[in-house]
Amino acid sequence: MNIDKCVNLDDLRVMAKKRVPKLVYDFIEGGVDDEEGLQRNEDAFQRRSLVPRYMVDVSTLDQSVELFGRTWSSPYGIAPTGGIGNYRRGGDMMLARAARDANIPFIMSGAANASMEEMAREAPEHGWYQMYTANDRAISEDMIRRAADLGIPALVVTVDVPVHSNRERNRRNGFGRPLRLTLGTKLDTLRHPAWLRDYMKQGFAMLENWKPYAPEGASSLEVGEFMAGQVPANLTWADIERFRALWPRTFILKGVMRTDDALRAAEAGVDGLMVSNHGARQLDRAPSPLDVLPALDAAVGDRMALMLDGGVRRGADILIALASGAKFVFLGRPTLYGAVAGGAAGAVKAVDILRDEIDKVMAQIGCPSLDRLGPDFLHRDQEDAGRNIRL
Ligand SMILES: Cc1cc2nc3c(=O)[nH]c(=O)nc-3n(C[C@H](O)[C@H](O)[C@H](O)COP(=O)(O)O)c2cc1C
């Protein structure tokens, strides 16, 4: 299949699935435990619909949004995804450039294979940095200093990884620590020559942002081991307050799902929250971000910008999230699939598909600009009406 033939994000997923071995696809697509959360995230959007208003002039549409003192051309951005270099060589920067050119934010993962220095050079206004806190807080403080010195506009601290989660697909494929690939998994890589060629050229991709902290001369696999050993089970609000004090610009927490945590974040001087369950990759029994969003919105009001990710697969989903109280929306897998399927062109394609879908739905519902979008456009399925989750 040719990237030009992809008409929606799911086509990109199917194309990406063909290009990479099963262990890579499973790593990207997978959830945890019984993988109920994956469906829950997407179902939350299916349970809501948009009620169209007609006799509205929609001959000019404006999907731009103000966020953190800047105008973005569209209300969505690219969520941080780690290890991209192993799915598509150079994928981090392909996504960063696609975001820059579309004037939307790209969040570089704390487990990226490109460096924050490279991102700051190529996408100085559009590239944000997501940090995984290290057990050794001196590492985290140094990362914050590096990102601050580079002028990176926003720091996103992910808080929903207190332990490594139970990703059963990876375990079955032998794609864990230590790496114990099954014979079937190895044979499967031979059936994906384009991916294998890239892999043979460079091997396992380096975690560039962690490399300076691992023992000198460590291989990419050893740097991965080093980072894996740094998961901070003891991350607390005292750390968040310290990071906030060290960071000079926009400070965001990713993974907050409760109103009490949201209020605590506002007190700590956090500028924005990404309401997220990590794409259902950490706690399988977590509610969908969309279901908890209205309660968080009611609790924090204008004190912080609420953003959302998880289960967004269509432009209409983005509008549903905005009408439910989100200021901005991010996507993890769908944009990643663009890059995996078609490299730089695929990353651009994913971003373009979303922009076009948003325009069409805005026209269809009689909403020429996003400041007019509110809960009056939302319809919730009847059986769901009493199930608004409050946390
Ligand atoms: C392959 C993959 C890697 C991810 N890596 C990270 C990461 O390094 N840091 C992080 O905060 N979130 C990470 N996430 C979670 C995403 O940022 C985002 O929350 C999630 O993908 C949103 O759900 P969606 O994939 O349904 O859009 C990852 C997700 C995927 C699919």
The ligand as a Gaussian input file, in Angstrom:
#p B3LYP/6-31G(d) Opt

LIG

0 1
 C        4.778000       3.217000      21.736000
 C        4.418000       4.206000      22.801000
 C        5.418000       4.768000      23.569000
 C        5.081000       5.712000      24.552000
 N        6.098000       6.312000      25.241000
 C        5.787000       7.289000      26.121000
 C        6.824000       8.005000      26.759000
 O        8.006000       7.778000      26.513000
 N        6.465000       8.961000      27.650000
 C        5.160000       9.254000      27.938000
 O        4.898000      10.134000      28.757000
 N        4.163000       8.609000      27.323000
 C        4.442000       7.648000      26.413000
 N        3.428000       7.011000      25.767000
 C        2.038000       7.444000      25.984000
 C        1.662000       8.562000      25.022000
 O        2.346000       9.753000      25.316000
 C        0.173000       8.893000      25.080000
 O       -0.198000       9.160000      26.414000
 C       -0.704000       7.769000      24.541000
 O       -0.106000       7.141000      23.434000
 C       -2.066000       8.349000      24.146000
 O       -2.901000       7.355000      23.689000
 P       -3.148000       7.034000      22.135000
 O       -1.987000       6.208000      21.697000
 O       -4.421000       6.290000      22.162000
 O       -3.214000       8.351000      21.405000
 C        3.723000       6.056000      24.779000
 C        2.727000       5.472000      24.008000
 C        3.051000       4.571000      23.017000
 C        1.948000       4.003000      22.173000

